[in-house]
Amino acid sequence: MRQGTTSLNTWVGWFSLVVLVLGVVAGITVPLVFHVSHWVTAVIIVSAALVVVAEGSYLEWKAADELRRKAELALGGAQAELESARSAAATLALSVPAAVNPAEWETTCDEAGDFPDSKALVFALKHRFGHQGARLAFGDLRCTVTDPDGITTSAMGTAIFYQYTEYHFKGARPVRPGLYRFRWEGQKSNGDWVAITSGEYEVQPPPKAGLEVVIEDEKQTPFPGAATVLEIEFRVTNHDPVPHLLRRSMRGLNRNSFPSPDDPDLVAARREEHAIRERRRRNGDELPPRIQPGETVRGVYVTTFPWDPTGTFPDYTLIIKDERQAYTARPHGAAEDPLAAWPIT
């Protein structure tokens, strides 16, 4: 009744307006109403009530049908979202591999900075095919690095890359030239660690500059009690893009002294030194006066040391000077030059 009354209210208002106009203008409303029989009036009232009820029922059915259709649409959307979520969950479950295939993983090492203070390494793990779900097969990851000296350190966590520093790798030393070996492991849900992949990276030494002097061989001719004639064979490499002039000299350390100048053994040693020097010169073993960029040259230095009764090998420092500075080389197995602080003239 409420729905029908509300709906028919507008029509009743218009009908009342028409009746009023007819009553005022035509003067026919009042006579018409007072001459209608009671049965006709009752029929009109009952008909109006039926119309109100029918209109209200129709509107109620229409509202219920609209509400039903909205509910069906909402239910359909919810079912579609549920199916989408189920499909995504199934896809994610299928995307997590049941086993680790090392062929699908790769590890890299990136190098940055310069020696000696800012050189850095970063170790990273990635899936070859960009499989996003493959990482979910593991909880924590562990990266273990062995440096060129055989020292092994590890970093562990959820990250897929780590910088080789003391912060991540406890006990790690500064990066230096040599071969670094590294491997990655992953922890499964049952707590077991499984191998994922491994690799190695060679850190190259910094580019060389200037002249590099290397002693290649040493030959002794002893004169017991007097002296030892020593032939020092060496090579010089120019790592600069410009040529250099070459001059050689020697700084020796020997606490023994030569015998008197006219000692027969010392005289013989001096003669042998001169003969060896002449022979090596004729053989082309003399150091050339100039070295070109990238070139390696060889030479020999012949000298005589006082005789050492303990049989200790002569201690010396070979010096090669160019037009700017001096470059030195020490004998094989010799310690640091005790005279290194002395200026080279």
NUKEPA-955494 format. One record per residue: x, y, z of N, C-alpha, C in turn; residue in one letter; residue number from 1. Coordinates in steps of 0.1 Angstrom, whole numbers, plus 2048, in hexadecimal, padded with zeros to 3 digits. Layout:
REM NUKEPA-955494
n.u_n.v_n.w_ca.u_ca.v_ca.w_c.u_c.v_c.w_rest_nr
X_Y_Z_X_Y_Z_X_Y_Z_A_NUM
...
This chain:
REM NUKEPA-955494
n.u_n.v_n.w_ca.u_ca.v_ca.w_c.u_c.v_c.w_rest_nr
808_7F4_800_800_800_800_809_80D_800_M_1
814_80C_808_81C_818_809_823_81B_7FB_R_2
828_810_7F5_82E_811_7E8_824_816_7DD_Q_3
818_811_7DE_80E_815_7D4_809_823_7D6_G_4
807_827_7E3_803_834_7E6_80D_83F_7E2_T_5
81A_83B_7E4_824_845_7E0_825_846_7D1_T_6
823_83B_7CA_824_83C_7BC_818_843_7B6_S_7
80C_841_7BC_800_847_7B6_7FD_855_7BB_L_8
806_85A_7C4_803_867_7CA_803_872_7C0_N_9
80C_871_7B6_80D_87B_7AB_800_87B_7A3_T_10
7FB_86F_79F_7EF_86E_797_7E3_873_79F_W_11
7E2_871_7AC_7D7_875_7B4_7D7_885_7B4_V_12
7E3_88A_7B5_7E4_899_7B6_7DF_89F_7A9_G_13
7E2_899_79D_7DD_89F_791_7CE_89D_790_W_14
7C9_892_794_7BA_88F_794_7B3_899_79C_F_15
7B8_89C_7A8_7B2_8A6_7B1_7B2_8B3_7AB_S_16
7BC_8B7_7A4_7BD_8C4_79D_7B2_8C5_792_L_17
7B0_8BA_78B_7A6_8BA_780_798_8BB_786_V_18
795_8B4_791_788_8B5_798_786_8C3_79D_V_19
790_8C9_7A2_78E_8D7_7A7_78B_8E1_79C_L_20
792_8DF_791_790_8E8_785_782_8E6_780_V_21
77D_8D9_77F_770_8D7_77A_765_8DD_783_L_22
768_8DC_791_75E_8E1_79A_75D_8F0_79A_G_23
768_8F7_798_768_905_798_764_90B_78B_V_24
769_905_780_766_90B_773_759_906_76D_V_25
757_8F9_76E_74A_8F4_767_73F_8F2_771_A_26
742_8F2_77E_737_8F0_788_730_8E3_788_G_27
738_8D8_783_732_8CB_782_737_8C1_78C_I_28
741_8C4_794_747_8BA_79C_73D_8B6_7A8_T_29
738_8C0_7AF_730_8BE_7BB_723_8B6_7B7_V_30
71C_8BB_7AC_710_8B3_7A9_713_8A5_7A5_P_31
71E_8A3_79E_722_895_79A_724_88C_7A5_L_32
72B_892_7B0_72F_889_7BB_722_886_7C3_V_33
719_890_7C5_70D_88E_7CD_703_885_7C7_F_34
704_883_7BA_6FA_87B_7B3_6FF_86D_7B0_H_35
70C_869_7B4_711_85C_7B2_70B_853_7BD_V_36
707_846_7BA_702_83D_7C4_70D_838_7CD_S_37
708_832_7D8_712_82D_7E2_719_821_7DC_H_38
713_819_7D4_71A_80D_7CE_725_811_7C4_W_39
722_81C_7BD_72D_821_7B4_738_826_7BC_V_40
735_82D_7C7_740_833_7CF_748_828_7D5_T_41
741_81D_7DA_749_812_7E0_752_80B_7D5_A_42
74D_80A_7C9_755_803_7BF_761_80C_7BC_V_43
75F_819_7BC_76A_822_7B9_775_821_7C3_I_44
770_821_7D0_77A_820_7DB_782_813_7DB_I_45
77A_808_7D9_781_7FB_7D9_78B_7FA_7CD_V_46
787_7FF_7C1_78F_7FF_7B6_79C_807_7B8_S_47
79A_813_7BF_7A6_81B_7C2_7B0_813_7CB_A_48
7AA_80C_7D5_7B2_805_7DE_7BA_7F9_7D7_A_49
7B3_7F2_7CE_7B9_7E8_7C6_7C5_7ED_7BD_L_50
7C2_7F9_7B7_7CC_7FF_7AF_7D9_803_7B7_V_51
7D6_808_7C4_7E2_80B_7CC_7EA_7FF_7D0_V_52
7E2_7F4_7D4_7E9_7E8_7D8_7F1_7E2_7CC_V_53
7EB_7E2_7C0_7F1_7DC_7B4_7FE_7E4_7B0_A_54
7FD_7F1_7B1_808_7FA_7AE_814_7F8_7B8_E_55
810_7F7_7C5_81A_7F4_7CF_821_7E7_7CD_G_56
819_7DC_7CA_81F_7CF_7C8_828_7CF_7BC_S_57
824_7D6_7B1_82D_7D7_7A5_83A_7DD_7A9_Y_58
839_7E9_7B0_846_7F0_7B3_84E_7E7_7BD_L_59
848_7E0_7C6_850_7D7_7CF_857_7CC_7C8_E_60
850_7C6_7BE_856_7BC_7B6_861_7C1_7AD_W_61
85F_7CD_7A8_86A_7D3_79F_876_7D6_7A8_K_62
874_7DB_7B4_880_7DE_7BD_887_7D1_7C1_A_63
87F_7C7_7C4_885_7BA_7C8_88D_7B4_7BC_A_64
887_7B5_7B0_88E_7B0_7A4_89B_7B8_7A1_D_65
89B_7C5_7A3_8A7_7CD_7A1_8B2_7C9_7AC_E_66
8AE_7C7_7B8_8B7_7C3_7C3_8BD_7B5_7C0_L_67
8B4_7AC_7BA_8B9_79F_7B7_8C4_79F_7AC_R_68
8C1_7A7_7A1_8CB_7A8_797_8D8_7AF_79B_R_69
8D8_7B8_7A4_8E4_7BE_7AA_8EB_7B4_7B2_K_70
8E4_7AC_7BA_8EA_7A2_7C2_8F1_797_7B9_A_71
8EA_793_7AE_8F0_78A_7A4_8FD_78F_79E_E_72
8FD_79C_79B_909_7A2_795_914_7A3_79F_L_73
911_7A6_7AB_91C_7A6_7B6_921_799_7B8_A_74
918_78F_7B9_91D_781_7BB_925_77C_7AF_L_75
922_780_7A3_92A_77C_798_938_782_798_G_76
939_78F_79C_946_795_79E_94E_78F_7A8_G_77
948_78B_7B4_94F_785_7BE_954_777_7BA_A_78
94C_770_7B3_950_763_7AE_95C_764_7A4_Q_79
95B_76F_79B_966_771_792_973_774_799_A_80
972_77D_7A3_97E_780_7AB_984_774_7B2_E_81
97B_76B_7B7_97F_75F_7BE_986_756_7B5_L_82
980_754_7A9_987_74B_79F_994_751_79B_E_83
995_75E_799_9A2_764_796_9AC_762_7A0_S_84
9A8_763_7AD_9B2_761_7B8_9B6_752_7B9_A_85
9AC_749_7B6_9B0_73B_7B6_9BA_738_7AB_R_86
9B7_73E_79F_9C0_73C_794_9CE_741_797_S_87
9CF_74E_79D_9DC_753_7A0_9E3_74B_7AA_A_88
9DC_745_7B4_9E2_73D_7BE_9E7_730_7B8_A_89
9DF_72A_7AF_9E4_71E_7A8_9F0_721_79F_A_90
9F0_72C_798_9FC_730_790_A08_732_799_T_91
A06_739_7A4_A12_73B_7AD_A17_72D_7B2_L_92
A0E_724_7B6_A12_717_7BB_A1A_710_7B1_A_93
A15_711_7A4_A1C_70A_799_A29_711_796_L_94
A2A_71E_799_A37_725_795_A42_722_79F_S_95
A40_71D_7AB_A4A_719_7B4_A4F_70C_7B1_V_96
A5C_70A_7AC_A61_6FD_7A8_A62_6F4_7B4_P_97
A60_6E7_7B2_A61_6DD_7BC_A6F_6DA_7BF_A_98
A78_6DC_7B5_A86_6D8_7B7_A8F_6E4_7B1_A_99
A9B_6E4_7B5_AA4_6EF_7B0_AAC_6E9_7A4_V_100
AAB_6F0_799_AB3_6ED_78D_ABE_6F7_78B_N_101
ACA_6F3_78E_AD6_6FD_78E_AD7_703_780_P_102
AD3_6FC_775_AD4_702_768_ACB_70E_766_A_103
AC1_710_76E_AB8_71C_76D_ABD_728_775_E_104
AC8_726_77C_ACC_732_784_ADA_736_780_W_105
ADE_742_782_AEB_747_77F_AEF_751_78A_E_106
AFC_752_78C_B01_75C_796_B0B_764_78F_T_107
B0C_771_793_B15_77A_78C_B1D_782_797_T_108
B28_787_793_B30_78F_79C_B34_79C_794_C_109
B30_7A7_79A_B32_7B5_794_B3D_7BC_79B_D_110
B46_7C2_794_B52_7C9_79A_B51_7D8_798_E_111
B55_7DF_7A2_B54_7EE_7A1_B5F_7F4_7A9_A_112
B63_800_7A7_B6D_807_7AF_B7B_804_7AB_G_113
B84_80A_7B2_B92_809_7AE_B9A_804_7BB_D_114
BA5_7FE_7B8_BAF_7FA_7C2_BB6_807_7C7_F_115
BBA_808_7D4_BB9_7FD_7DE_BAD_7FE_7E7_P_116
BA6_80A_7E7_B9C_80C_7F2_B8E_80B_7EE_D_117
B8A_80D_7E1_B7C_80D_7DD_B78_802_7D5_S_118
B81_7F8_7D3_B7D_7EC_7CB_B72_7E4_7D2_K_119
B67_7E0_7CB_B5C_7DA_7D1_B57_7CF_7C8_A_120
B51_7C4_7CE_B4B_7B9_7C6_B3C_7B7_7CB_L_121
B33_7B4_7C2_B25_7B1_7C5_B21_7A4_7BF_V_122
B1D_79B_7C8_B19_78D_7C3_B09_78D_7C2_F_123
B04_788_7B7_AF5_789_7B5_AF1_77B_7AF_A_124
AE4_778_7B2_ADE_76B_7AE_AD1_76F_7A6_L_125
ACF_768_79B_AC3_76B_793_ABF_75E_78B_K_126
AB2_75E_788_AAD_753_780_AAE_756_771_H_127
AB3_74C_769_AB7_74F_75B_AAA_754_753_R_128
A9E_74F_756_A92_752_74F_A89_75C_755_F_129
A8E_762_760_A86_76C_767_A7A_767_76E_G_130
A7B_75A_772_A70_754_779_A6E_75A_787_H_131
A63_762_788_A60_769_795_A5D_760_7A0_Q_132
A57_754_79E_A53_74B_7A9_A5E_742_7AD_G_133
A69_741_7A5_A74_738_7A9_A7B_73C_7B6_A_134
A7B_749_7B9_A82_74D_7C5_A7A_748_7D1_R_135
A6C_746_7D0_A64_742_7DB_A66_734_7E0_L_136
A6F_72D_7D8_A72_71F_7DC_A7B_71F_7E9_A_137
A81_72B_7EC_A8A_72B_7F7_A86_736_801_F_138
A8B_734_80D_A89_73E_817_A95_747_817_G_139
A9F_744_81F_AAC_74C_81F_AB5_747_814_D_140
ABE_750_80F_AC8_74C_806_AD6_74E_80C_L_141
AE0_747_808_AED_748_80E_AF7_749_803_R_142
B00_753_803_B0A_755_7F9_B18_753_800_C_143
B20_749_7FC_B2D_746_802_B38_749_7F8_T_144
B42_751_7FC_B4C_756_7F3_B5A_751_7F9_V_145
B62_74C_7F0_B70_749_7F3_B79_752_7EC_T_146
B82_759_7F3_B8A_764_7ED_B97_75D_7E8_D_147
BA0_765_7E1_BAC_75F_7DB_BB5_758_7E5_P_148
BB4_75B_7F2_BBD_755_7FC_BB6_749_802_D_149
BAA_745_7FD_BA4_739_803_B9B_73C_80F_G_150
B99_749_813_B91_74D_81E_B82_74C_81A_I_151
B7A_745_821_B6C_743_81E_B63_74B_828_T_152
B5A_753_822_B50_75B_82A_B42_759_824_T_153
B38_75C_82B_B2A_75A_826_B21_766_82B_S_154
B17_768_822_B0C_772_825_AFF_76B_824_A_155
AF5_76D_82D_AE9_766_82D_ADD_76F_830_M_156
AD2_76D_828_AC6_775_82A_ABD_773_81F_G_157
AB4_77C_81C_AAA_77B_812_AAE_782_805_T_158
AB9_789_805_ABD_791_7FA_AC3_788_7EF_A_159
AC2_78C_7E2_AC8_785_7D7_AD5_78B_7D2_I_160
ADA_795_7D9_AE7_79A_7D6_AEE_7A0_7E3_F_161
AFB_79E_7E4_B02_7A3_7EF_B0F_7A9_7EB_Y_162
B13_7B5_7F1_B20_7BB_7EF_B2A_7B4_7F8_Q_163
B36_7B1_7F2_B40_7AA_7FA_B48_7B4_803_Y_164
B42_7B6_80F_B47_7BF_819_B46_7B8_826_T_165
B4D_7BD_830_B4D_7B8_83E_B3F_7B8_843_E_166
B36_7C1_83F_B29_7C2_844_B20_7B6_841_Y_167
B21_7B1_835_B1A_7A5_831_B22_798_833_H_168
B2E_798_830_B37_78C_831_B40_78E_83C_F_169
B3D_789_848_B46_78A_853_B53_784_851_K_170
B5E_78C_853_B6B_788_851_B70_78A_843_G_171
B68_790_83A_B6D_793_82C_B78_79E_82D_A_172
B82_79C_824_B8D_7A5_823_B8B_7AE_817_R_173
B92_7B9_816_B91_7C2_80A_B93_7BA_7FD_P_174
B8C_7BE_7F3_B8D_7B8_7E6_B9C_7BA_7E0_V_175
BA1_7AF_7DB_BAF_7AF_7D5_BAF_7A6_7C9_R_176
BB9_7A8_7C1_BBA_7A0_7B4_BBA_791_7B8_P_177
BB4_789_7AF_BB4_77A_7B0_BA6_775_7AD_G_178
BA5_767_7AF_B99_760_7AC_B90_75F_7B8_L_179
B83_763_7B6_B79_762_7C0_B6F_757_7BC_Y_180
B6D_74D_7C5_B63_743_7C2_B57_745_7CB_R_181
B4B_743_7C6_B3F_746_7CE_B34_73C_7CA_F_182
B2B_739_7D4_B20_730_7D2_B13_735_7D9_R_183
B07_732_7D4_AFB_736_7DA_AF3_729_7DF_W_184
AED_72A_7EA_AE5_71F_7F0_AD8_725_7F4_E_185
ACD_71D_7F4_AC0_721_7F9_ABB_718_803_G_186
AB3_71D_80D_AAE_715_818_A9F_712_814_Q_187
A9C_705_814_A8E_700_811_A86_702_81E_K_188
A79_6FF_81C_A6F_701_827_A72_6F7_833_S_189
A78_6EC_830_A7B_6E2_83A_A88_6E5_841_N_190
A8F_6F1_83E_A9B_6F5_844_AA8_6F0_83E_G_191
AA7_6E7_834_AB3_6E2_82D_AB8_6ED_823_D_192
AC6_6ED_822_ACC_6F6_818_AD0_6EE_80C_W_193
ACC_6F4_800_ACF_6ED_7F3_AD8_6F6_7EB_V_194
AE1_6F1_7E3_AE9_6F8_7DA_AE1_6FE_7CE_A_195
AE3_70A_7CA_ADC_711_7BF_AE6_712_7B3_I_196
AF0_719_7B5_AFA_71B_7AA_B07_721_7B0_T_197
B11_721_7A7_B1E_726_7AC_B25_72D_7A0_S_198
B30_734_7A3_B38_73A_799_B45_73F_79E_G_199
B4D_745_795_B5A_74B_799_B5D_757_791_E_200
B65_760_797_B68_76D_791_B77_771_793_Y_201
B7E_774_789_B8C_778_78A_B8D_787_78B_E_202
B92_78C_796_B94_79B_797_BA2_79E_792_V_203
BA3_7A6_788_BB0_7A9_782_BB7_7B4_78A_Q_204
BC4_7B3_78A_BCC_7BE_791_BCB_7CB_78A_P_205
BCE_7D6_791_BCD_7E3_78B_BD7_7E4_77F_P_206
BD4_7EC_776_BDD_7EE_76B_BEB_7F3_770_P_207
BF5_7EE_76A_C03_7F2_76E_C07_7FF_767_K_208
C10_806_76D_C15_812_767_C24_813_76B_A_209
C2B_81B_763_C39_81C_765_C41_810_760_G_210
C4D_80E_766_C56_803_762_C55_7F8_76C_L_211
C54_7EC_767_C54_7E0_770_C61_7D9_76E_E_212
C69_7D7_779_C76_7D0_779_C75_7C3_780_V_213
C79_7B8_779_C78_7AB_77F_C86_7A4_77D_V_214
C8B_79F_788_C98_797_788_C94_789_783_I_215
C9A_784_779_C97_777_773_CA1_76C_778_E_216
CAE_76F_779_CB8_765_77C_CC4_76C_782_D_217
CCB_764_78B_CD7_768_791_CE2_75D_791_E_218
CEE_760_78C_CF8_757_78A_D05_75B_792_K_219
D0A_752_79A_D16_756_7A2_D22_74F_79D_Q_220
D2D_756_79E_D3B_751_79C_D43_754_7A9_T_221
D45_74A_7B1_D4B_74D_7BE_D5A_74D_7BE_P_222
D60_755_7C6_D6E_755_7C8_D70_755_7D7_F_223
D70_749_7DD_D70_748_7EC_D7A_750_7F3_P_224
D76_757_7FD_D7F_75F_805_D81_76D_800_G_225
D7C_76F_7F3_D7F_77D_7EE_D72_783_7E9_A_226
D6A_77D_7E0_D5F_784_7DA_D56_779_7D3_A_227
D4A_77F_7CE_D41_777_7C6_D3C_780_7BB_T_228
D3E_77B_7AF_D39_782_7A3_D2B_77E_7A0_V_229
D22_787_79F_D14_784_79D_D0F_78A_790_L_230
D08_782_788_D01_786_77B_CF2_786_77E_E_231
CED_792_77D_CDE_794_780_CD7_796_773_I_232
CCF_78D_76F_CC7_78E_762_CB9_793_766_E_233
CB5_79D_75F_CA8_7A3_762_CA1_7A8_756_F_234
C94_7AB_757_C8C_7B1_74C_C85_7BD_751_R_235
C82_7C6_748_C7B_7D3_74B_C70_7D4_741_V_236
C63_7D7_746_C57_7D9_73D_C52_7E7_73F_T_237
C4F_7ED_734_C4A_7FB_735_C3A_7FA_734_N_238
C33_7FE_73E_C25_7FE_73F_C1F_80C_73B_H_239
C27_815_738_C23_823_735_C21_825_726_D_240
C19_82E_721_C17_831_713_C22_839_70D_P_241
C2D_83C_714_C38_844_70F_C45_83C_711_V_242
C4F_83F_709_C5C_838_70B_C64_83E_717_P_243
C6D_836_71C_C75_83A_728_C84_837_725_H_244
C8C_840_72A_C9B_83E_72A_C9E_834_736_L_245
CA8_82C_734_CAB_822_73F_CBA_824_743_L_246
CBB_824_751_CC8_824_757_CC8_81A_763_R_247
CD2_812_765_CD2_808_76F_CDD_80C_77A_R_248
CDA_807_786_CE4_808_791_CE1_7FD_79B_S_249
CE9_7FD_7A5_CE8_7F2_7AF_CEA_7F8_7BD_M_250
CE2_7F3_7C7_CE4_7F6_7D4_CE6_7E9_7DC_R_251
CF2_7E7_7E1_CF5_7DA_7E8_CF6_7DB_7F7_G_252
CF3_7D1_7FE_CF4_7D0_80C_CFD_7C4_810_L_253
D09_7C7_814_D12_7BC_818_D1C_7C1_823_N_254
D1B_7BB_82F_D23_7BF_83A_D32_7BB_83A_R_255
D35_7B2_830_D42_7AE_82F_D4A_7B7_826_N_256
D57_7B7_826_D5F_7C0_81E_D68_7B8_815_S_257
D6D_7BE_80A_D76_7B8_801_D84_7B7_808_F_258
D8C_7AD_803_D9A_7AD_808_DA2_7B8_801_P_259
DAE_7B9_804_DB7_7C3_7FE_DB6_7C3_7EF_S_260
DB7_7CE_7E8_DB5_7CF_7D9_DBF_7C5_7D2_P_261
DCB_7C2_7D7_DD4_7BA_7D0_DD3_7AB_7D4_D_262
DC8_7A8_7DB_DC6_799_7DE_DC3_792_7D2_D_263
DCB_787_7CF_DCA_77F_7C3_DBC_77B_7C0_P_264
DB4_776_7CA_DA6_772_7C7_D9D_77D_7C3_D_265
D9F_789_7C9_D97_794_7C6_D9A_799_7B8_L_266
DA8_799_7B5_DAC_79D_7A7_DA5_794_79D_V_267
DA5_787_7A0_D9F_77D_797_D90_780_795_A_268
D8A_783_7A0_D7B_786_7A0_D78_792_797_A_269
D81_79D_798_D7E_7A8_790_D80_7A5_782_R_270
D8A_79D_77E_D8C_79A_770_D80_792_76B_R_271
D7B_789_773_D70_780_76F_D63_789_76D_E_272
D62_793_776_D56_79C_774_D57_7A3_767_E_273
D63_7A8_763_D65_7AF_757_D63_7A6_74B_H_274
D68_79A_74C_D66_790_741_D57_78D_73F_A_275
D50_78B_749_D42_788_748_D3A_793_742_I_276
D3D_79F_747_D36_7AB_741_D38_7AC_732_R_277
D45_7AB_72E_D48_7AB_720_D41_7A1_718_E_278
D41_795_71D_D3A_78A_716_D2B_78C_715_R_279
D25_791_71F_D16_794_71F_D13_79F_716_R_280
D1D_7A9_715_D1A_7B4_70C_D1B_7AF_6FD_R_281
D25_7A7_6FA_D25_7A1_6EC_D19_799_6E9_R_282
D14_793_6F3_D08_78A_6F0_CFB_793_6EF_N_283
CFC_7A0_6F1_CF0_7A9_6F0_CE8_7A9_6FC_G_284
CEE_7A6_708_CE6_7A6_714_CE6_7B3_71C_D_285
CEC_7BD_716_CEC_7CA_71C_CDE_7D1_71C_E_286
CDA_7D8_726_CCD_7DF_726_CCD_7EA_71C_L_287
CC3_7EB_714_CC3_7F6_70A_CC0_803_711_P_288
CC4_80E_70B_CC3_81B_711_CB5_821_712_P_289
CAB_81B_70A_C9E_820_709_C94_814_708_R_290
C88_816_70D_C7E_80C_70C_C71_812_707_I_291
C6A_80C_6FE_C5E_811_6F8_C51_80D_6FF_Q_292
C46_814_6FD_C3A_811_704_C36_802_702_P_293
C32_7FB_70C_C2E_7ED_70B_C3A_7E3_708_G_294
C46_7E8_708_C51_7DF_704_C57_7D9_711_E_295
C5D_7CD_70F_C65_7C6_71A_C73_7C4_715_T_296
C7D_7C9_71C_C8B_7C7_719_C92_7BF_724_V_297
C9D_7B9_721_CA5_7B2_72B_CB3_7B7_72B_R_298
CB9_7B5_737_CC7_7B9_739_CCE_7B1_743_G_299
CDA_7B3_745_CE2_7AC_750_CEA_7B6_757_V_300
CEC_7B4_764_CF4_7BD_76C_CFE_7B4_773_Y_301
D0B_7B7_770_D16_7AF_776_D1E_7B7_780_V_302
D1F_7B1_78C_D26_7B8_797_D2D_7AE_7A0_T_303
D35_7B3_7A9_D3C_7AB_7B3_D39_7AF_7C1_T_304
D36_7A5_7C9_D33_7A6_7D7_D3F_7A1_7E0_F_305
D41_7A6_7EC_D4B_7A0_7F5_D47_792_7F8_P_306
D51_789_7FB_D4E_77C_7FE_D47_77B_80C_W_307
D3D_772_80D_D36_770_81A_D39_762_81E_D_308
D40_761_829_D44_753_82E_D38_74B_832_P_309
D2C_751_835_D21_749_839_D19_743_82C_T_310
D1E_747_821_D17_742_815_D0A_749_811_G_311
D07_754_818_CFB_75C_816_CFB_762_808_T_312
CF0_761_801_CEF_767_7F4_CF0_776_7F5_F_313
CF6_77D_7EC_CF8_78C_7ED_CEA_793_7ED_P_314
CE9_79C_7F6_CDC_7A4_7F6_CDE_7B1_7EF_D_315
CD5_7B4_7E6_CD6_7C1_7DE_CC9_7C5_7D9_Y_316
CC8_7D1_7D4_CBC_7D6_7CD_CC0_7DB_7BF_T_317
CBA_7D6_7B5_CBD_7DA_7A7_CB4_7E7_7A5_L_318
CBA_7F1_79F_CB3_7FE_79D_CB3_801_78E_I_319
CA8_804_788_CA6_808_77B_CA0_816_77B_I_320
CA6_820_776_CA1_82E_776_C9E_833_769_K_321
C93_83A_768_C90_841_75B_C92_850_75E_D_322
C8C_858_755_C8F_867_757_C87_86D_762_E_323
C7E_865_768_C76_86B_773_C77_864_780_R_324
C78_857_781_C79_851_78E_C81_843_78D_Q_325
C82_83D_798_C8A_830_799_C80_825_79C_A_326
C83_819_796_C7C_80D_798_C85_802_79D_Y_327
C81_7FA_7A7_C8A_7F1_7AD_C85_7E2_7AC_T_328
C8F_7D9_7AE_C8C_7CB_7AF_C95_7C4_7B9_A_329
C8F_7BA_7C0_C97_7B3_7CA_C9A_7A5_7C6_R_330
CA4_79E_7CC_CA7_790_7C8_C9C_787_7CC_P_331
C9B_77B_7C6_C91_772_7CA_C92_76E_7D8_H_332
C86_76F_7DF_C86_76B_7ED_C8B_775_7F7_G_333
C90_781_7F2_C96_78B_7FB_C8B_792_802_A_334
C8E_797_80E_C85_79F_816_C85_7AD_811_A_335
C7D_7B6_817_C7D_7C4_813_C8B_7CA_814_E_336
C8D_7D3_80B_C9A_7D9_80B_C9D_7E1_817_D_337
CA7_7DE_81F_CAA_7E6_82C_CAE_7F4_829_P_338
CB2_7F6_81C_CB7_804_819_CAD_80B_810_L_339
CA1_807_811_C97_80D_808_C94_81B_80B_A_340
C97_81F_817_C95_82D_81B_C9F_837_816_A_341
CAA_831_811_CB5_839_80C_CB1_83F_7FF_W_342
CB5_84B_7FC_CB2_851_7EF_CBA_84A_7E4_P_343
CB4_849_7D8_CBB_843_7CD_CC0_84F_7C4_I_344
CCD_84E_7C2_CD4_859_7BB_CD8_854_7AD_T_345
